[in-house]
Amino acid sequence: VLDEVGNLKLAYLMDNQSITSLEWAKAKALSAFEFKQPTSKGEFRIWNIGERTMALGVSGGVPLLLDNSLLGAIGVSGTKGKEDDSIAAAGIEEFNKIFKK
């Protein structure tokens, strides 16, 4: 989970997952944050800018928006693409329950 300026605030690596899954999740979150759209949109592309990696055309990254303001992003990796999207969507649903009252 990234905050309102794109900094990592929360990361969790499930048992039996490689560190690569965590890095992909961070890349997906950063991509959703920078492009203000789900990472599943668009053609597959990867960028390495400095020490940050971004990717589009892969499932699992979604921006956190409130009244059209970008508040952060969620990135999920380690399952199949559609499952990554479902998990990220569940995070968005919880975010909306808390902040869109």
N, C-alpha and C positions, 0 to 999 in steps of 0.2 A: 504494500500500500504506500503510495506517495502522498505527500502533503501538497498544499496549495502553491508551492514553488518548485515542486518536482523532486524533493528530497525523500529518500527512503525513510519511512517511519515505522513500518512493521513488516517483518519477513518471517516466514515459517517454512521449515523444510520437514516434510513428513518422513517417517521412518522408511528406510529402504529406497529413498530417492537420492539421486546424485546431486552434487552441487550444481551441475549443469542445468537442472530443472529450476533451481533458484535463480540462476543467471538469466535464463529465458523468461522467467516470470518478471524479473526486474526490467528486461528489455521491452516486454510487452506493455508493462505499466508506463514506462517512459514514453513509448511510442504513442499510446492512447492519450497521454498527457500532452505531448508536443503537438500532435495532430488533431487533438480534440475530437476524436472519433474512435470507434472500436477498431482494434487491430485486424479484425476479420474483413474489413473493407479494403478494397484495392488489390493491386497486384503484389505478389511476393517480392519484397525488397529488404535488404539488411544494410544498415549504416553503422560504422564505427567512427564515432567522433570523440576524440580524446580518449577518455576511459569509459565512455558510455556507448552502449550498443542499443540500436533501435531496430524494430522489425515491423513490417506491415504484411498483410496477406496471410496472417496466422491467427488462429482463434485464441482468446484468453485475455485480451487487454481491453479495458473499458475506462473511459474518463468518469470522474465523479463530478457531476454538474448540479448546481442548485440555482434556479432562476437564471439560467444561461451563464452563470459564473463558474469557472473552473476551480474546483476545490481540491483536486488530486486525481489519483487514478488507481485502479486495481489491476494486477497482473497475476495470472494463474498459469502454471505449467506442470507437466508431469503425468497428465492423463491424455486421452485422445482429444483432438481439437474441439469437437462439439461438447465434450464433458468439461473442458477448460472454460468454454463459454458459459455453460450452465452454472458452474461454480462462481464465476465472476458475476453473472446475473443475480445469483443469490446474495452476493455481497452488495450489489447495487440496490436490491430490494430492501435489505436491512438498513442501508444508508438512507433510503427514501422514507422508511418507517420512522426513523429517528428525526430527520431534518425537514421533511415535508409534511408537517402537521397542520 
